[in-house]
Amino acid sequence: MGALEGIRVIDLSRVLGGPFSTQVLADHGASVIKIEPPAGDETRGWGPPFLGDTASYFLGLNRNKRGMALDLSKPRGREVLLRLLEDADVLVENFKSGTMEKWGLGYESILQARFPRLIYCRVSGFGETGPFGGLPGYDAVAQAMSGLMSVNGEKGGGPLRMGAPVIDMVTGLNAALGVLLALQERNVSGKGQLVESALYDSGVSLMHPHLPNYFLSGRSSAPSGNAHPNICPYDAYATATTPIFLAVGNDTQFAKLAAVLGKPELASRREFKTNRDRLGHAALLRQEIEARTKTLDAAQLAQRLMGSGVPCGSVVDTAAVAEHEHTRHREMVVEIGEYKGVGSPIKLSRTKAGYRTAPPDFGEDTVDILREAGFDAQAIDELIAEGVAYNSRAPK
């Protein structure tokens, strides 16, 4: 039994932020119906690599969901959706602004009154209001416009997009968190509400410590490579093998680092006594540290340092992470038949995450879901024949 057992979610979202949020809910027991348009979620084609005809991008975001396909541009498709919402707790969508209203499915105008307990979660680029309100957005656009690209990259270099869609992922987490907050509040009020999770807002929220630094100094941050603008040593350092990243947050940790490196005197030197001192002499400190680390194996050094209480780690690639014994021990790899995915990072002691089903094929559960919603065999056949519901990929 997952923590969200009994919660029913209708997922109209596509691509990343919305589907990731509903996978988080599904992993913890929510019953999620993913409704795709006739052409399917476009990430089914975002490959290679593919499993069958489905790209890894889609597979990474849609497990534990049942899949159906509806053409919501047609009145009968919208009627089916309204039928499904009768016993749903949550609706998640990330359509272009105004789409739901155009279809007569707007939250404030229609759904709130008809389904007063419904939690309606809207995932968008910029939110619905403000100078950019209603405009479309992707992760890279949000990285650019929230300032994240301006602080990422090598020192002295130009802005650089982060190699992972961090804003999309955080927006998905914020959406899931917002849904949980709204469900908790509903326990008190008995009422649903609108949850908004925007890429732009999520990107701005990630600008720590750069925005707090700006609020005090009035100066914008610039790219600093792997170094931290407020902490030293907090950077990647060369070893005899792969780089090692040192994240030394206080003077005690620095003294331990110096001792493990066989240079305990560094902790008492005037240039390195405090974090402020070390920041002011970062280049000199790098020379001192790398004079020792360049002769050592990164993995072995990291193990010694962590054992001494110094946060650090050797820099590894995707394959090394996937195959590492700690990744497996933490149950961060999920296997269901041919499917392999990333496990839930949210760990609960009694109501653990569960991995029940692989991501659905297009329209895989359409017939069953319609039958459970009260449609008889003739009505189901009509919906499919009329191109309202789909149990296979629509012809191009």
Contacts in CASP RR format, 6 or more apart in sequence:
PFRMAT RR
TARGET T0000
AUTHOR 0000-0000-0000
METHOD contacts of the structure
MODEL  1
MGALEGIRVIDLSRVLGGPFSTQVLADHGASVIKIEPPAGDETRGWGPPF
LGDTASYFLGLNRNKRGMALDLSKPRGREVLLRLLEDADVLVENFKSGTM
EKWGLGYESILQARFPRLIYCRVSGFGETGPFGGLPGYDAVAQAMSGLMS
VNGEKGGGPLRMGAPVIDMVTGLNAALGVLLALQERNVSGKGQLVESALY
DSGVSLMHPHLPNYFLSGRSSAPSGNAHPNICPYDAYATATTPIFLAVGN
DTQFAKLAAVLGKPELASRREFKTNRDRLGHAALLRQEIEARTKTLDAAQ
LAQRLMGSGVPCGSVVDTAAVAEHEHTRHREMVVEIGEYKGVGSPIKLSR
TKAGYRTAPPDFGEDTVDILREAGFDAQAIDELIAEGVAYNSRAPK
1 29 0 8 1.000
1 351 0 8 1.000
2 28 0 8 1.000
2 29 0 8 1.000
2 351 0 8 1.000
2 352 0 8 1.000
2 353 0 8 1.000
2 354 0 8 1.000
3 28 0 8 1.000
3 29 0 8 1.000
3 348 0 8 1.000
3 351 0 8 1.000
4 25 0 8 1.000
4 28 0 8 1.000
4 29 0 8 1.000
4 30 0 8 1.000
5 29 0 8 1.000
5 30 0 8 1.000
5 351 0 8 1.000
6 29 0 8 1.000
6 30 0 8 1.000
6 31 0 8 1.000
6 89 0 8 1.000
7 25 0 8 1.000
7 29 0 8 1.000
7 30 0 8 1.000
7 31 0 8 1.000
7 89 0 8 1.000
7 90 0 8 1.000
7 183 0 8 1.000
8 30 0 8 1.000
8 31 0 8 1.000
8 33 0 8 1.000
8 87 0 8 1.000
8 88 0 8 1.000
8 89 0 8 1.000
8 90 0 8 1.000
9 22 0 8 1.000
9 25 0 8 1.000
9 26 0 8 1.000
9 30 0 8 1.000
9 31 0 8 1.000
9 32 0 8 1.000
9 33 0 8 1.000
9 88 0 8 1.000
9 89 0 8 1.000
9 90 0 8 1.000
9 91 0 8 1.000
9 92 0 8 1.000
10 32 0 8 1.000
10 33 0 8 1.000
10 35 0 8 1.000
10 81 0 8 1.000
10 84 0 8 1.000
10 85 0 8 1.000
10 88 0 8 1.000
10 90 0 8 1.000
10 91 0 8 1.000
10 92 0 8 1.000
11 18 0 8 1.000
11 19 0 8 1.000
11 22 0 8 1.000
11 32 0 8 1.000
11 33 0 8 1.000
11 34 0 8 1.000
11 35 0 8 1.000
11 65 0 8 1.000
11 92 0 8 1.000
12 35 0 8 1.000
12 72 0 8 1.000
12 91 0 8 1.000
12 92 0 8 1.000
12 93 0 8 1.000
12 94 0 8 1.000
12 95 0 8 1.000
13 19 0 8 1.000
13 21 0 8 1.000
13 22 0 8 1.000
13 92 0 8 1.000
13 93 0 8 1.000
13 94 0 8 1.000
13 123 0 8 1.000
14 36 0 8 1.000
14 37 0 8 1.000
14 40 0 8 1.000
14 41 0 8 1.000
14 42 0 8 1.000
14 43 0 8 1.000
14 94 0 8 1.000
15 41 0 8 1.000
15 42 0 8 1.000
15 43 0 8 1.000
15 94 0 8 1.000
15 168 0 8 1.000
16 43 0 8 1.000
16 61 0 8 1.000
16 139 0 8 1.000
16 165 0 8 1.000
16 168 0 8 1.000
16 169 0 8 1.000
16 172 0 8 1.000
17 61 0 8 1.000
17 94 0 8 1.000
17 123 0 8 1.000
17 168 0 8 1.000
17 169 0 8 1.000
17 171 0 8 1.000
17 172 0 8 1.000
17 175 0 8 1.000
18 92 0 8 1.000
18 94 0 8 1.000
18 123 0 8 1.000
18 171 0 8 1.000
18 172 0 8 1.000
18 175 0 8 1.000
19 34 0 8 1.000
19 41 0 8 1.000
19 43 0 8 1.000
19 61 0 8 1.000
19 62 0 8 1.000
20 61 0 8 1.000
20 168 0 8 1.000
20 169 0 8 1.000
20 172 0 8 1.000
20 173 0 8 1.000
21 92 0 8 1.000
21 121 0 8 1.000
21 123 0 8 1.000
21 171 0 8 1.000
21 172 0 8 1.000
21 173 0 8 1.000
21 175 0 8 1.000
21 176 0 8 1.000
21 179 0 8 1.000
21 197 0 8 1.000
22 30 0 8 1.000
22 32 0 8 1.000
22 34 0 8 1.000
22 65 0 8 1.000
22 92 0 8 1.000
22 176 0 8 1.000
23 32 0 8 1.000
23 60 0 8 1.000
23 61 0 8 1.000
23 62 0 8 1.000
23 63 0 8 1.000
23 64 0 8 1.000
23 65 0 8 1.000
24 172 0 8 1.000
24 173 0 8 1.000
24 176 0 8 1.000
24 344 0 8 1.000
24 346 0 8 1.000
25 32 0 8 1.000
25 90 0 8 1.000
25 176 0 8 1.000
25 179 0 8 1.000
26 32 0 8 1.000
26 63 0 8 1.000
26 64 0 8 1.000
26 65 0 8 1.000
27 63 0 8 1.000
27 64 0 8 1.000
27 343 0 8 1.000
27 344 0 8 1.000
27 346 0 8 1.000
27 353 0 8 1.000
27 354 0 8 1.000
27 355 0 8 1.000
28 344 0 8 1.000
28 346 0 8 1.000
28 348 0 8 1.000
28 351 0 8 1.000
28 353 0 8 1.000
28 354 0 8 1.000
29 64 0 8 1.000
29 354 0 8 1.000
30 90 0 8 1.000
31 66 0 8 1.000
32 64 0 8 1.000
32 65 0 8 1.000
32 66 0 8 1.000
33 65 0 8 1.000
33 66 0 8 1.000
33 67 0 8 1.000
33 68 0 8 1.000
33 84 0 8 1.000
33 365 0 8 1.000
33 369 0 8 1.000
34 41 0 8 1.000
34 62 0 8 1.000
34 65 0 8 1.000
34 66 0 8 1.000
34 67 0 8 1.000
34 68 0 8 1.000
34 360 0 8 1.000
35 67 0 8 1.000
35 68 0 8 1.000
35 69 0 8 1.000
35 70 0 8 1.000
35 72 0 8 1.000
35 81 0 8 1.000
35 84 0 8 1.000
36 67 0 8 1.000
36 68 0 8 1.000
36 69 0 8 1.000
36 70 0 8 1.000
36 362 0 8 1.000
36 363 0 8 1.000
37 69 0 8 1.000
37 70 0 8 1.000
37 71 0 8 1.000
37 72 0 8 1.000
38 69 0 8 1.000
38 71 0 8 1.000
38 387 0 8 1.000
38 390 0 8 1.000
38 394 0 8 1.000
39 394 0 8 1.000
39 396 0 8 1.000
40 69 0 8 1.000
40 362 0 8 1.000
40 393 0 8 1.000
40 394 0 8 1.000
41 58 0 8 1.000
41 62 0 8 1.000
43 55 0 8 1.000
43 57 0 8 1.000
43 58 0 8 1.000
43 61 0 8 1.000
44 53 0 8 1.000
44 54 0 8 1.000
44 55 0 8 1.000
44 58 0 8 1.000
44 362 0 8 1.000
45 54 0 8 1.000
45 55 0 8 1.000
45 57 0 8 1.000
45 58 0 8 1.000
46 55 0 8 1.000
46 57 0 8 1.000
46 58 0 8 1.000
47 55 0 8 1.000
47 56 0 8 1.000
47 57 0 8 1.000
48 55 0 8 1.000
48 56 0 8 1.000
49 55 0 8 1.000
49 56 0 8 1.000
50 56 0 8 1.000
51 59 0 8 1.000
51 338 0 8 1.000
51 339 0 8 1.000
54 359 0 8 1.000
54 361 0 8 1.000
58 359 0 8 1.000
59 339 0 8 1.000
59 341 0 8 1.000
59 358 0 8 1.000
59 359 0 8 1.000
60 341 0 8 1.000
60 342 0 8 1.000
60 359 0 8 1.000
61 359 0 8 1.000
62 359 0 8 1.000
62 360 0 8 1.000
63 334 0 8 1.000
63 336 0 8 1.000
63 339 0 8 1.000
63 341 0 8 1.000
63 355 0 8 1.000
63 357 0 8 1.000
63 358 0 8 1.000
63 359 0 8 1.000
64 354 0 8 1.000
64 355 0 8 1.000
64 356 0 8 1.000
64 357 0 8 1.000
65 357 0 8 1.000
65 359 0 8 1.000
65 360 0 8 1.000
66 357 0 8 1.000
66 360 0 8 1.000
66 364 0 8 1.000
66 365 0 8 1.000
66 368 0 8 1.000
66 369 0 8 1.000
67 360 0 8 1.000
67 361 0 8 1.000
67 362 0 8 1.000
67 363 0 8 1.000
67 364 0 8 1.000
67 365 0 8 1.000
67 366 0 8 1.000
67 369 0 8 1.000
68 363 0 8 1.000
68 364 0 8 1.000
68 365 0 8 1.000
68 366 0 8 1.000
68 369 0 8 1.000
68 370 0 8 1.000
68 389 0 8 1.000
68 390 0 8 1.000
68 391 0 8 1.000
69 362 0 8 1.000
69 363 0 8 1.000
69 366 0 8 1.000
69 389 0 8 1.000
69 390 0 8 1.000
69 391 0 8 1.000
69 394 0 8 1.000
70 77 0 8 1.000
70 80 0 8 1.000
70 81 0 8 1.000
70 388 0 8 1.000
70 389 0 8 1.000
70 390 0 8 1.000
71 77 0 8 1.000
71 387 0 8 1.000
71 388 0 8 1.000
71 389 0 8 1.000
71 390 0 8 1.000
72 78 0 8 1.000
72 81 0 8 1.000
72 103 0 8 1.000
72 105 0 8 1.000
73 103 0 8 1.000
74 386 0 8 1.000
74 387 0 8 1.000
74 388 0 8 1.000
76 383 0 8 1.000
76 386 0 8 1.000
76 388 0 8 1.000
77 383 0 8 1.000
77 388 0 8 1.000
77 389 0 8 1.000
78 103 0 8 1.000
78 104 0 8 1.000
78 105 0 8 1.000
80 370 0 8 1.000
80 373 0 8 1.000
80 375 0 8 1.000
80 383 0 8 1.000
80 388 0 8 1.000
80 389 0 8 1.000
81 105 0 8 1.000
82 105 0 8 1.000
82 114 0 8 1.000
83 373 0 8 1.000
83 374 0 8 1.000
83 375 0 8 1.000
84 369 0 8 1.000
84 373 0 8 1.000
85 91 0 8 1.000
85 111 0 8 1.000
85 114 0 8 1.000
85 115 0 8 1.000
85 118 0 8 1.000
86 115 0 8 1.000
88 115 0 8 1.000
88 118 0 8 1.000
89 117 0 8 1.000
89 118 0 8 1.000
89 119 0 8 1.000
89 183 0 8 1.000
90 118 0 8 1.000
90 119 0 8 1.000
90 120 0 8 1.000
90 121 0 8 1.000
90 179 0 8 1.000
90 183 0 8 1.000
91 111 0 8 1.000
91 118 0 8 1.000
91 119 0 8 1.000
91 120 0 8 1.000
91 121 0 8 1.000
92 121 0 8 1.000
92 123 0 8 1.000
92 175 0 8 1.000
92 179 0 8 1.000
93 100 0 8 1.000
93 120 0 8 1.000
93 121 0 8 1.000
93 122 0 8 1.000
93 123 0 8 1.000
94 122 0 8 1.000
94 123 0 8 1.000
94 124 0 8 1.000
96 136 0 8 1.000
97 124 0 8 1.000
97 127 0 8 1.000
97 128 0 8 1.000
97 133 0 8 1.000
97 134 0 8 1.000
97 135 0 8 1.000
97 136 0 8 1.000
98 134 0 8 1.000
100 106 0 8 1.000
100 107 0 8 1.000
101 109 0 8 1.000
104 110 0 8 1.000
105 111 0 8 1.000
107 120 0 8 1.000
107 122 0 8 1.000
107 194 0 8 1.000
108 194 0 8 1.000
111 118 0 8 1.000
111 120 0 8 1.000
112 118 0 8 1.000
112 120 0 8 1.000
112 192 0 8 1.000
112 194 0 8 1.000
116 190 0 8 1.000
116 191 0 8 1.000
116 192 0 8 1.000
117 186 0 8 1.000
117 190 0 8 1.000
117 191 0 8 1.000
117 192 0 8 1.000
118 192 0 8 1.000
119 179 0 8 1.000
119 182 0 8 1.000
119 183 0 8 1.000
119 186 0 8 1.000
119 192 0 8 1.000
119 193 0 8 1.000
119 195 0 8 1.000
120 192 0 8 1.000
120 193 0 8 1.000
120 194 0 8 1.000
120 195 0 8 1.000
121 175 0 8 1.000
121 178 0 8 1.000
121 179 0 8 1.000
121 182 0 8 1.000
121 194 0 8 1.000
121 195 0 8 1.000
121 196 0 8 1.000
121 197 0 8 1.000
122 128 0 8 1.000
122 194 0 8 1.000
122 195 0 8 1.000
122 196 0 8 1.000
122 197 0 8 1.000
123 171 0 8 1.000
123 172 0 8 1.000
123 175 0 8 1.000
123 197 0 8 1.000
123 198 0 8 1.000
124 134 0 8 1.000
124 137 0 8 1.000
124 196 0 8 1.000
124 197 0 8 1.000
124 198 0 8 1.000
124 199 0 8 1.000
125 134 0 8 1.000
125 135 0 8 1.000
125 136 0 8 1.000
125 137 0 8 1.000
125 141 0 8 1.000
125 142 0 8 1.000
125 198 0 8 1.000
125 199 0 8 1.000
125 200 0 8 1.000
126 132 0 8 1.000
126 133 0 8 1.000
126 134 0 8 1.000
126 135 0 8 1.000
126 137 0 8 1.000
126 198 0 8 1.000
126 199 0 8 1.000
126 200 0 8 1.000
127 133 0 8 1.000
127 134 0 8 1.000
127 196 0 8 1.000
127 198 0 8 1.000
127 200 0 8 1.000
127 201 0 8 1.000
128 134 0 8 1.000
128 196 0 8 1.000
132 145 0 8 1.000
132 200 0 8 1.000
137 199 0 8 1.000
138 168 0 8 1.000
138 199 0 8 1.000
139 165 0 8 1.000
139 166 0 8 1.000
139 167 0 8 1.000
139 168 0 8 1.000
139 199 0 8 1.000
140 161 0 8 1.000
141 199 0 8 1.000
142 148 0 8 1.000
142 167 0 8 1.000
142 199 0 8 1.000
142 200 0 8 1.000
142 202 0 8 1.000
142 203 0 8 1.000
143 149 0 8 1.000
143 152 0 8 1.000
143 161 0 8 1.000
143 162 0 8 1.000
143 166 0 8 1.000
143 167 0 8 1.000
143 203 0 8 1.000
144 159 0 8 1.000
144 161 0 8 1.000
145 200 0 8 1.000
146 167 0 8 1.000
146 200 0 8 1.000
146 202 0 8 1.000
146 203 0 8 1.000
146 204 0 8 1.000
146 206 0 8 1.000
146 207 0 8 1.000
147 203 0 8 1.000
147 207 0 8 1.000
147 210 0 8 1.000
148 162 0 8 1.000
148 166 0 8 1.000
148 167 0 8 1.000
148 203 0 8 1.000
148 206 0 8 1.000
148 207 0 8 1.000
149 159 0 8 1.000
149 160 0 8 1.000
149 161 0 8 1.000
149 162 0 8 1.000
150 159 0 8 1.000
150 220 0 8 1.000
150 221 0 8 1.000
150 222 0 8 1.000
150 223 0 8 1.000
151 207 0 8 1.000
151 210 0 8 1.000
151 221 0 8 1.000
151 222 0 8 1.000
151 223 0 8 1.000
151 224 0 8 1.000
152 159 0 8 1.000
152 160 0 8 1.000
152 161 0 8 1.000
152 162 0 8 1.000
152 223 0 8 1.000
152 225 0 8 1.000
153 159 0 8 1.000
153 160 0 8 1.000
153 223 0 8 1.000
153 224 0 8 1.000
153 225 0 8 1.000
154 160 0 8 1.000
154 223 0 8 1.000
154 225 0 8 1.000
155 222 0 8 1.000
155 223 0 8 1.000
155 224 0 8 1.000
155 225 0 8 1.000
155 227 0 8 1.000
156 222 0 8 1.000
156 223 0 8 1.000
157 223 0 8 1.000
158 223 0 8 1.000
159 223 0 8 1.000
160 223 0 8 1.000
166 206 0 8 1.000
167 199 0 8 1.000
167 202 0 8 1.000
167 203 0 8 1.000
167 206 0 8 1.000
168 199 0 8 1.000
170 202 0 8 1.000
170 203 0 8 1.000
170 205 0 8 1.000
170 206 0 8 1.000
171 197 0 8 1.000
171 198 0 8 1.000
171 199 0 8 1.000
171 202 0 8 1.000
172 197 0 8 1.000
172 202 0 8 1.000
174 197 0 8 1.000
174 201 0 8 1.000
174 202 0 8 1.000
174 205 0 8 1.000
175 195 0 8 1.000
175 197 0 8 1.000
178 195 0 8 1.000
178 197 0 8 1.000
179 195 0 8 1.000
181 195 0 8 1.000
182 192 0 8 1.000
182 193 0 8 1.000
182 195 0 8 1.000
185 192 0 8 1.000
185 193 0 8 1.000
186 192 0 8 1.000
186 193 0 8 1.000
204 211 0 8 1.000
209 229 0 8 1.000
209 230 0 8 1.000
210 220 0 8 1.000
210 221 0 8 1.000
210 229 0 8 1.000
213 219 0 8 1.000
213 221 0 8 1.000
213 229 0 8 1.000
213 230 0 8 1.000
214 220 0 8 1.000
214 221 0 8 1.000
221 229 0 8 1.000
225 235 0 8 1.000
226 235 0 8 1.000
226 236 0 8 1.000
226 245 0 8 1.000
227 234 0 8 1.000
227 235 0 8 1.000
227 282 0 8 1.000
228 234 0 8 1.000
228 235 0 8 1.000
230 279 0 8 1.000
231 247 0 8 1.000
231 248 0 8 1.000
231 249 0 8 1.000
231 275 0 8 1.000
231 279 0 8 1.000
232 248 0 8 1.000
232 275 0 8 1.000
232 278 0 8 1.000
232 279 0 8 1.000
232 280 0 8 1.000
232 282 0 8 1.000
232 285 0 8 1.000
233 246 0 8 1.000
233 248 0 8 1.000
233 254 0 8 1.000
233 257 0 8 1.000
233 278 0 8 1.000
233 282 0 8 1.000
233 285 0 8 1.000
233 286 0 8 1.000
233 289 0 8 1.000
234 246 0 8 1.000
234 247 0 8 1.000
234 248 0 8 1.000
234 249 0 8 1.000
235 245 0 8 1.000
235 246 0 8 1.000
235 282 0 8 1.000
235 286 0 8 1.000
236 243 0 8 1.000
236 244 0 8 1.000
236 245 0 8 1.000
236 246 0 8 1.000
236 315 0 8 1.000
237 243 0 8 1.000
237 244 0 8 1.000
237 245 0 8 1.000
237 246 0 8 1.000
237 286 0 8 1.000
237 289 0 8 1.000
237 290 0 8 1.000
237 293 0 8 1.000
238 290 0 8 1.000
238 293 0 8 1.000
238 294 0 8 1.000
239 293 0 8 1.000
239 294 0 8 1.000
239 296 0 8 1.000
239 297 0 8 1.000
239 298 0 8 1.000
239 301 0 8 1.000
239 314 0 8 1.000
240 294 0 8 1.000
240 295 0 8 1.000
240 296 0 8 1.000
240 297 0 8 1.000
240 298 0 8 1.000
241 297 0 8 1.000
241 298 0 8 1.000
241 299 0 8 1.000
241 314 0 8 1.000
242 298 0 8 1.000
242 299 0 8 1.000
242 314 0 8 1.000
242 315 0 8 1.000
242 316 0 8 1.000
243 298 0 8 1.000
243 314 0 8 1.000
243 315 0 8 1.000
244 293 0 8 1.000
244 298 0 8 1.000
244 301 0 8 1.000
244 302 0 8 1.000
244 312 0 8 1.000
244 313 0 8 1.000
244 314 0 8 1.000
244 315 0 8 1.000
245 312 0 8 1.000
245 313 0 8 1.000
245 314 0 8 1.000
245 315 0 8 1.000
246 257 0 8 1.000
246 289 0 8 1.000
246 305 0 8 1.000
246 310 0 8 1.000
246 311 0 8 1.000
246 312 0 8 1.000
247 311 0 8 1.000
247 312 0 8 1.000
248 254 0 8 1.000
248 257 0 8 1.000
248 310 0 8 1.000
248 311 0 8 1.000
249 275 0 8 1.000
249 311 0 8 1.000
250 275 0 8 1.000
251 267 0 8 1.000
251 273 0 8 1.000
251 274 0 8 1.000
251 275 0 8 1.000
253 309 0 8 1.000
253 310 0 8 1.000
253 311 0 8 1.000
254 266 0 8 1.000
254 267 0 8 1.000
254 272 0 8 1.000
254 278 0 8 1.000
255 264 0 8 1.000
255 267 0 8 1.000
256 305 0 8 1.000
256 308 0 8 1.000
256 309 0 8 1.000
256 310 0 8 1.000
257 289 0 8 1.000
257 305 0 8 1.000
257 310 0 8 1.000
258 264 0 8 1.000
258 265 0 8 1.000
258 266 0 8 1.000
258 267 0 8 1.000
259 267 0 8 1.000
259 308 0 8 1.000
260 301 0 8 1.000
260 304 0 8 1.000
260 305 0 8 1.000
260 308 0 8 1.000
260 310 0 8 1.000
261 289 0 8 1.000
261 292 0 8 1.000
261 293 0 8 1.000
262 292 0 8 1.000
263 288 0 8 1.000
263 292 0 8 1.000
266 272 0 8 1.000
266 285 0 8 1.000
266 288 0 8 1.000
267 273 0 8 1.000
270 277 0 8 1.000
271 277 0 8 1.000
271 278 0 8 1.000
271 280 0 8 1.000
271 281 0 8 1.000
271 284 0 8 1.000
271 285 0 8 1.000
272 278 0 8 1.000
272 281 0 8 1.000
272 285 0 8 1.000
278 285 0 8 1.000
293 301 0 8 1.000
298 313 0 8 1.000
298 314 0 8 1.000
298 315 0 8 1.000
299 314 0 8 1.000
301 312 0 8 1.000
301 314 0 8 1.000
302 312 0 8 1.000
302 313 0 8 1.000
302 314 0 8 1.000
305 312 0 8 1.000
305 313 0 8 1.000
306 312 0 8 1.000
306 313 0 8 1.000
316 324 0 8 1.000
321 327 0 8 1.000
322 333 0 8 1.000
327 333 0 8 1.000
331 343 0 8 1.000
332 342 0 8 1.000
332 343 0 8 1.000
332 345 0 8 1.000
333 340 0 8 1.000
333 341 0 8 1.000
333 342 0 8 1.000
333 343 0 8 1.000
334 340 0 8 1.000
334 341 0 8 1.000
334 342 0 8 1.000
334 343 0 8 1.000
334 355 0 8 1.000
335 341 0 8 1.000
336 355 0 8 1.000
336 357 0 8 1.000
336 358 0 8 1.000
337 358 0 8 1.000
338 358 0 8 1.000
339 358 0 8 1.000
339 359 0 8 1.000
343 353 0 8 1.000
343 355 0 8 1.000
344 353 0 8 1.000
344 354 0 8 1.000
346 353 0 8 1.000
347 353 0 8 1.000
362 390 0 8 1.000
362 392 0 8 1.000
362 393 0 8 1.000
363 390 0 8 1.000
363 391 0 8 1.000
363 392 0 8 1.000
364 391 0 8 1.000
366 384 0 8 1.000
366 389 0 8 1.000
366 390 0 8 1.000
366 391 0 8 1.000
367 380 0 8 1.000
367 391 0 8 1.000
370 379 0 8 1.000
370 380 0 8 1.000
370 383 0 8 1.000
370 389 0 8 1.000
371 377 0 8 1.000
371 380 0 8 1.000
375 383 0 8 1.000
380 389 0 8 1.000
383 389 0 8 1.000
384 390 0 8 1.000
384 391 0 8 1.000
387 394 0 8 1.000
END
